[in-house]
Amino acid sequence: MRTIAVINQKGGCGKTTVSINLSAALAAKGNRTLLVDMDPQGHCAVGLAVPEEQIEQSTYDVLIGAGRGEPMRLKEILWQICERFEMAPSNIDLAAFEQQMTGIVDRENCLKKVLAEVQDEYDYVVIDCPPSVGLLTFNALRAASDVMVPVEMGYFSLHGLSRQLETLSAFCEQCEQTINVTVLASMYDIRTKMGREILAELKKHFSERMFKTVVNFNTKLKEAASLGQPVGEYDPTSKGYKDFLALADELIGSDTQMHKAQLVNSLQAKLESIGASADELLADTPSQQPKKQQPIVSLDEKLSDFYGVRQLDGQVVFSTMYPRAQKVQIAGDFNEWDPEKTPLQRLDENGKWQLAMPINKGLYRYRLVVDGQWQQDPYNDWIEMNPYGDFNSVLNVQ
């Protein structure tokens, strides 16, 4: 059984679209395929028309059971999507997983244990990871033989990839396993000069670590998602479906073995040049700066309006979701790392917490404190490792 974790900290890169349609294409090729949603936002269920109100048990229940020694069979939560294609859905309960697992030994291997029990039942497992780095993503990495990093051909994508590879390198340093990282160019529009230049830069730096298949920008992919269907079911003649069939073929035929040390070294060696390439590309196109664009707003970007951190009316607003928490606080450079000074207010019964406060201009590190447990902000993808081996979230107030 081959397990592919689809990871990118940057929203709007088509991560869930890739996860759904790659899974469907692998199944269409005759492979027994399982899609595991590890994102508390539950986008895989939305994209496959699984009614949220009918999801009685999810990946949260299976992972919690594995961590507490009260195993629950994965088969009990699966939804049959089509022949040879099943999905393990998630819901907002999964946001509480890290908090619930505090102090549990081997908590980073819960998903690995769950998948080990079904390794003879599937040929491929595709894991849709959350757009943040934490225990859920770490579980996916520990269970994975491969990591696929979708990169959309838009502004700041190279900077985002650089940050993602830094994170993966830090994780790989801690993992006692072989893992294969491959970059996938997605949402590529050949008509745009920026798209062509970014794709050229990716090929320049990652020719040996990049899929030859490119997922092109295709309206059929968006239409299919809005109707809760894989694109192959919605329009089997579309360019989008052909791209994912080609990606499935390439994945099936690829060699997954690569030594961990070689992986970490190969990624670290490229980070500085990737960031420089992004600066050069943006500097060369002043007439096409992001503020002049009218981008298509993705579901991830819409959700970021409600969760995460943003500046609004002269204040910085922190919003997060912890349905089972009794108290949520924040500690950082802006309050002398004293969580008692800045508690978040619970806004509704669903577990949304929020705090608005004035903060002077500058760069700040911070962490959330949930019922006494310190952790990074799961809705802020800008992170950096702290001296204690954990991750601080980063905020730039302008």
N, C-alpha and C positions, 0 to 999 in steps of 0.2 A: 504494500500500500504506500503510495506516494502522497505526501501532505504538503500543500502549497499555502503559505500564509501571504495574503495580499495586504501589504502595509504601505501607508503613507501618512505622515503627520499632517500634511497639507490637505485641507478640504477642497472639494471641487475638482479632483483629479480623475474622477470616474471609477473610484475604487470599488464601490458596490456594483456598478454596471459591469465592470470586468469580472467580479466574483460570480455574479449571476449568469452572465452569458458564457463565460469560460466553462462553468459547471455544466450548463445545458449542452454546449458543444462537445465536451468530453463524453457526456451521456449519449449524444447522437452518434458518436464514433464507436459505440458499443461498450463503453466503460461504465462500471458500477461507480456512481459518483455521489458523494455526500458534500453538501454545502453547510458549513457551520458558521452561524452569525455570532460573532463575539463583540458586536457593537450594541451598547444599551439602547441606541436609537431605533433599532429594529428595522433597518431599511430593507433588508433582504425579504422579510415578510411583506413589506409594502410593495416591493418590486415584483413579487410573485403572487400578489392578490390573496395572501393569507389573512383572514380577518383578525385584527388584533384582539377583539373581544372573545375570540374562540381559542386563543393561546392560553391554555390553563397552566401548562408547565413549559419551561424554556431551558436554555442552556444554563441559566442561573441555578436551577434546581439540580441539574446533573453535576455541575462543578462543585456546588456546595456539598452535595452528597459525597463526592469523591474526596474532598478535602477533610471532611469530618468522619470519614470511615463508615458512612452510611450510604453505600453506593446505590444509585438509581440507574436503571437500565436506559441507555441512550435511545433505544428503540421506542420507549414510552413517550418521547416528545417529538418524534419525527413526523414530518408531513411529506406525503408522496406528491411530487410535482409532476412527474411524467415517468415513463418507463426508464428505469436505471438511474433516476435522479431523485434524491431525497434531501430534505433540508431540516436542520435543527434551528428553530427560530429563537430570537432573543426578545426581550422587552426591557422596560425601564428598571425592573428589579436588578438587572445585571450591574447597574451603576453602584449598587451597594456591595458588590462582590469583594472588592479590596478591603472595605471596612469590616465585613463579616469574617474575612480570613486573617485578620490581624492576630499574630501570635501562633498561627497554625503551621506546624512543621511541614516542609515540602509543598507549600501552597502554590509555588510556581509550576508544579507538575500535575495539577488537577486535570487539565485537558489532555495531557499526554496519557494519563492513566485511563481516562474515559475512551480515548481512541484506540488504545492498545487492546481493549476488549472486543473491538469490531474490525481489527486489522485484516481478517480473512474475508470480510464481507464486502469490502470496497476496493476498487482499483485506485481511485483518487479521492482525496479529501481537500476541499478548498475552504480556507478560513478567511472570512471577511473581518478584518481587525478594526478597532475604533481609531478615530483620527487623533489619538493621543498616546503617550507612552506611560505605561503603568503595569499593574499586575495582569490585566487581561491580555495586553500585547505580549508580555513576557511569557505567559502561558502558551500563547500561539507560537512564539519562537521556539520554546522548548519542545513543542510537539511537532514542529515542522522539519521536513527534509529540504524544503525550498522556500525562499522568500522572493515574491514578485513585487517590484516597486513600480506602480503605474505613475508616469510623469506626463502631465498634460502640457501641450505645446503653447503655453501662455506666459504672461509676464511673471517674473520671479520664480519660475519653475526650477531653474538651475540652482538658485539659492536654497530653495526648499529641498531639493534633492541632496545638496551638500549637508544640510542639517539632518536629514533623514539618515544619510550614510554615517554620520558621526554617531548617531544614536545606535544604529545597528552594530557599528564597530564596538561600542561600549558594551552592548549586550553580548556580542560574540566573544569578547574577552572573558566573560563570566561563564560561558556555556562549554560544557565538556561534550561537544558533538560536532559532527560535520554538517554544515549548512551551506546552501548554494543561493547566492543573491543574484538576481537578474533584473535588469531595468526594462520596462515596457513603455514605449512611446504611445500615448493615448490621446484621443481628442485632437488628432492632427488635421489641420486644414491646409492643404497644399497651396491654396490661393493666397495665403498671407506670407509676407516676407519674413516676419518674426518667427512664424512657425517653422519655415524652412531652415532658418539660421539656427534655431534651437535644436532641431533634429540633427543638423550637421554637427553641432557641438557635442551632443550626446553620443553620436557615432564615433566622433573623434576620441572621446575619453573612454568609451565603454564598448568598443567594437567586439571585444571578447566576452563581455558580461551583459550583453543586450540582446533581446529578441530581435530577429530579423523582421518578424511580423510587426506592422504598425497598425494600430487601431485608429482608423480615420474618423473624423467628425462626421456623424451621420444622423439625420433627423429621425430616421426609423428607430434608432436606439432609444431616443427620448420618448417617442410615441409609444413604443412597446412598454417602456417602464411605467408610463402613465396609465396603461391599461393592465398592468400587473402580469406581463408576459415576457419571457425571453424573446429576443429579437427573431430567433429561428422559428418560433411558433407564430409570431405576429407577421413576419414577412420573410420567408425562407429564401427569397430571391434578392434580398437587400445586400448592399455592400457591407453593412455592419455584420451581418451573419457570416458572410464569406471571410471577413477578417478574423472572427472568432474561431471558425473552423480551421483556418490556417494557423492560428495561435495554438489550438489544441493539437494539431498535427506536429507543430514544432516542439511543443512541450513533451508529447509522447516520445518523440524521437531524440530528445536531448539527453546528454550525459549529466547526471546530477552529482557526481562525486568531485569534491574539491576540498582540499585540506583547510581546516579552520584558520591556521596561521597565515596561509597564503591569501585567504579571503580578507582578513583584517588588514594585512599589509597592502593589498591591492586597492582597497577602498581608501585607506588613510592617505595613500600616495596621491590620490586624485582630488582631495577635498579643496585644497587651495586653488588649483587651476580651475575647478568648476565655478567657484565663487568669482574669480577674476573674469571668466568668460561671461558670466551673467552681467557683471558691471559693464563690460565692453559692449555687449549687445544692447543694453538699455541706453548707454551713452550715445550709441550710434543712431538711435531712433527717437530723437527728442519730440518729433511730431506725433509719436504714437505712445505717449506716456499713459499709464493706466487711468489717470483721472479724466482723460478725454474719451475713454472707451465707454460703451454701453453694454457691459457684459451680460450674458445670460446668467441669472441668479440660480444657483443649484440649491437643492434641498439642504445640503450641508451648510451652505452660506446663510440660508434663511434661519436655520436652527441657531447659528452663531449669533443672530440678533437677540436671542433669548437666553443663551447659556454661554458663559465665558466671561471675558472682561472687555469693556469698551469705554470710550470717552463720550460723555453726553452732557451737554449744557454746563460745561465747566467742571464736571465731576467725573470720577472714575467709577463705573458700575461693575460690580462683581456679581455674576449670577451662576448658580449651580443647581444640581438636582441630586438630592439625597433623601429618598422616600422614607427610609427607616431611621434617620438620624434624629437625635434629641437636641443636639446643639452643633452648630457649624460656626467656626470662627476663622479669622485670617491673620497671619503673622508674616511680617516682611520688613524690608529695609525702611519702609515708610512709617512703621509704628514700633521701632526698636525690637521687633520680633516678639512682641507681647500680644498673644491672641486675645487676652481679656479686654484689651482696648477696643477691639473691632469685631464684635459678634455680628453675624448675618441674621436677618429676620426671615422667618418662615412665612411665605406668602400664601400658600394654599395647601390643601390636603394631599396633593400629589407629591409634595416634597420639594417644591422649588424654594430656594433660599437666595436672598439678595441683600446687597449692601452698596450704597452710594456714598462716596466721600471725596472731598477735595484732596488732591495730591499734587505737589509741585512738579514742574517739568523735570524729567530725568529718567534714568534707567534703574529699575528696581527688581529685586528678587523677592519671591514670596512663596508661602505654602498654605494650604488649607489645614485646619485642625477640626476633624470630624469626631465628635464624642471623645476627644482627648487624643486621637490618633492623627499624627502629622502625615500629610500626603500632598502630592502635586495636584494642581488644578486639572481635572480630566478634560476640560473644554478649552484649554489653552495649549496649543501645540509648540509654543516657544519655550523650550526648557534647556537647562544646563545642569551637569552633574555637580553636586556639592561635595565638600570634603568628607562627608560621611557615607558616600557611596549611593546616596539617593538623588532624586532630581528636584531642583527648584524650578518653579515657573517664573517666567521673565515678563516684565511689563515695561514698555517704553511710553512715558507720558509726554505728549508733545503740546 
